[in-house]
Amino acid sequence: MAELSLPLTDRGRKYGYITWPKARAAEVRGLLGEEDTLTLVLPTGREKRGKADWKYNRLSVGPSSTRSLPPSIQSIRLVRSAPGQIEVIFA
């Protein structure tokens, strides 16, 4: 099982994005793979279809998933649980 930890930015929290710096793009691509669409498993257990936006280095989980998070949550862990399936953990 592959895993990656990324910071939760203020912009990401507001608009519902998981973002990463360009320098980590290869690392993120290695985790997400080359699939066109991914299944994101959110902490609530809800599954969401998503697509990595490689141009802007982001992955949308939706603002409803991030806006209600407490300020103490500053990072996001992505865990590949199966091919094309990513578990999203807010920590």
N, C-alpha and C positions, 0 to 999 in steps of 0.2 A: 504494500500500500504506500503510495507516494504522498507526500505532504509538503505544504508551503505556507509560510506565515507572511502576511502583508499588512501594512498599517491601514487603519480606517481613517481617512482624511475627513475634514469638515465638509468638503465638497461632496465626497462620496457618501457621507451620512445624509446630507441634504437631498441629493438626487438619486440615491439608491445604487451607487456604483462601487464596485471593487476596482481599484486602480493600482497600477504598478509603475515604477520608473522604467524608462527605456533600457537602462542597464540590466534590468532583471527580466526583460522580455523573453530571452531564450529559456530561462529557468521556468517561467510561467508556461511557455509553449510546450516545454517538456512535460509538464504536469497535465495540462489540458489536452494535449495531443492535437491531431490535425482534423478532428471531427468538425463538421460544419455546425452542428448544434449539440448542445450538452444538456444533460438533465442535472439541474442544481437541486440538491436536497437541503432545504432551509432548516434552521434549528426547530421550527414548529412541526417539522415532519412533512410540510407541504413540498411538493415537487414543482419546479418551474423550468420551462424550456428556456435556454439562453444561448447566446452566441457571443463569442469573444470578439470585441471590436479592436483588432490589432492596430489599426491606424491611430486610435486615441488611447491605446493601452488601458482598456477597461472592459468590465463584464457587468452587466446590469442584473441586480437582484430585486430591484423595485424599491421605491422610496418608502412604501409601507413596511418594508422589512428593516429599514435602517433608521428612520426618523425617530422611532420610539425607543431606541436603545439608550441606556443611561450613559452619561459622559465618561464613566469609568471604563467603558469598553473602548479600547484603542487599537485593536488589531483583529484581523480576520484570518482564520486558518482554513485552507482549502485542502481537502483530503480526497484523493481519487479512490473511491470504493469499488469501482468497476469501470470497464472501458466506456467512456462517454458519460459517466456519472460522477459528479463532484459533490461532496458533502461540504456545506458552508457552516463554519463554527465561529461565532462572534466571541472574542475573549478580551 
